[in-house]
Amino acid sequence: MFQSRAFLVVFMVLIAAISRILPHPPNFTPILAISLFSGAFISSRRIAVLVPILAMFLSDLFLGFHNLMLLIYVLMAGTAYVGSRLQNSKSKTAIATIVGSIIFFVTTNVAVWLTSGMYTLDWKGLVTCFTLAIPFFQNSIAGDIIYTSLLFGTMSFLDKKLSVPKLDKDSKLTSV
């Protein structure tokens, strides 16, 4: 059915990125999931980083650009690297998803606190920033868990049911 695993991985990442454009609860996005997934299934680290960032950039063309884009893309690159270390382990994937959500939340909120001008640059401003961000974190972690489960679960299902061609012994994509 599928000509190559390369097509399948890139297709799934692009579909996840398109979901950012569709109506959804605030911060319920596939950012972390597509990065972990790319890192886990694309063995070329350069391509594993490039695919989700390109997908994200394409969706940002529709959603608009903002001053935290570079930081988010760096976080995506780091998450793709973490994905490359998962070794098909469900428990490592679950831990990486939760820890990744927390790192993303803390890093982006510190950046908002420092750069937005919405908060005073003191302890009170930082606490206010994080307090107001808690509802967004709930959506973020839910989105991360759901999208990661969907991407990794779909790949597992397709590997078992449709005999997706594997390109190397680790069943990771080696080229696109």
N, C-alpha and C positions, 0 to 999 in steps of 0.2 A: 504493500500500500504506500509506504513512504520510501522515496528514493534514497534518502540518507538521513542519518541521525542529525547531521548539520542542519538540514532544513527543519526538522522537527523542533530542535532546541531553539533556533532563531524564531520560528513561527510562534512557539509558546511564549517566548519573551515578548515578542511584538504584541500578541493578544493581551498579555498582562499589562503592557504599557498603554494600550488603547483603553483599557478599563479605567485608567486615570481620567480620561476625557468624559466618560459616561457619568451621569449623576450618581453620587455616592456620598455617604456621611463624611464630614470633614476628617481628613487624615486617614481614612480607610483606603489605603493604597497598596500597590504591589511592589514598592520600591525595594524593600529589604528582600522580599521573596525572589524577585527576578535577579538580583545580584547573587544571592546564595545559590540559586538554581544554575545560573550561568557558570559560576565558579565550580560547582559540583559536576557539571556535565560537559564543559569545554576545557580540555586539558591545556590548550594554549592560553597562558595567563593573559597575554595581550588581548586576545580575542574575547576571553571570558570577561574582561573589564570593558572592552569596547562595545560589545553587543548591548548590555543593559544601559550603558551611558548613552549610546546612540538612540536606543528606544526611548529613554527618558527625554533626551533632547528633542526628539520628534514630537513627543507629547507636549513638551514645554512650548513648542512652536504654537500649539493651539491654546494652551492654558496661559501663556505669558511668561516672561522672564522675571527673575527677582534677584535680589542681592545675595541670597544664600545658595544659589545654584552651584557655584564652584565647591562650596563646602559639602553639599549633598552629593555631588559627583565623586568627591574624594571619599566620602563615607561609603558610597556604592562600590568603589574600587576596593576598599578595604574589606567590605563584605564579600565581594567576589573572591578575594584571596582566602577568606575564612571558608567559603564554600568549597574551595579546592582542597581543603584539609578534612572534609567531612568523611571521606572514605565509605560512602554508602551506609553510614550509621544513622538509624532513626533517632537514637538518643542524642547523638552529637548535633543532628539537625535541629531537634527541638531546643536544645540548650543554646545553639547559635542563634536561633530565631528570637528567643527571649532576651538573651544578652545583647544581641544586635538591636532589638527594639529599645532597650534601656540606653545603650550607648547613643543611638540616634536621637532619642528624646533629650538626653542631657546635653549633648553637643549642640544640637540645633537651638535649644532653648537658651543656652549660654550665649550663643551667637546672636539670637534675637535680643536678649537683654543688653548685650554690648553694642549692638549696631542700630537698633530700631529707633531709638530715641523715645520709646514708649514708657520706659521705666527709668527710675533714678539709678545711677551707677553706684549703688551701695547695697548692703545686706537686705534692706527692706525691699528695694527694687527687684533684686534677684528672687527673693521669696515670693513676691507678688507675681513675677513672670512665671515661675514654676507652678504656683497655685492656680493661676488662670489657664495653664496648659494641661492640667490633669485630665479634663474631659477629652482633649485631643489625644492624649496618651492612651486612654482606654480604647479609642477607635484605632489608633496606630497598632497597638499590640494585637487587637482582634484581627485587623487586616493582615498583619504580618503572619499570624498563625494560620488564618484561612487561606491566604494566597500561597504560602509555603506548602501547606498541606495539599492544595489543589495542584500546584506544579509538580512537586515530587511524587504525589500519589498518581497523577495522570501518567507520568513517565514510567513509574513502576507498573501500572496497569498495561500500558502500551508495550512495554518490554515483555510482559508475560503473555498477553493475549494476542498481540499482533506480530510478534517476532520482529521488532524493529532491528534493523541491522546494527550490529555493534562494530565499532571501528578499532578497538584495541582491547586488551585483556581487562582493563579497568572499566570498560563500557563507558568511556568518556570520549567526547568529540575531540579529534585531534586537529581538524582544520575545517574551515568554512569555505 
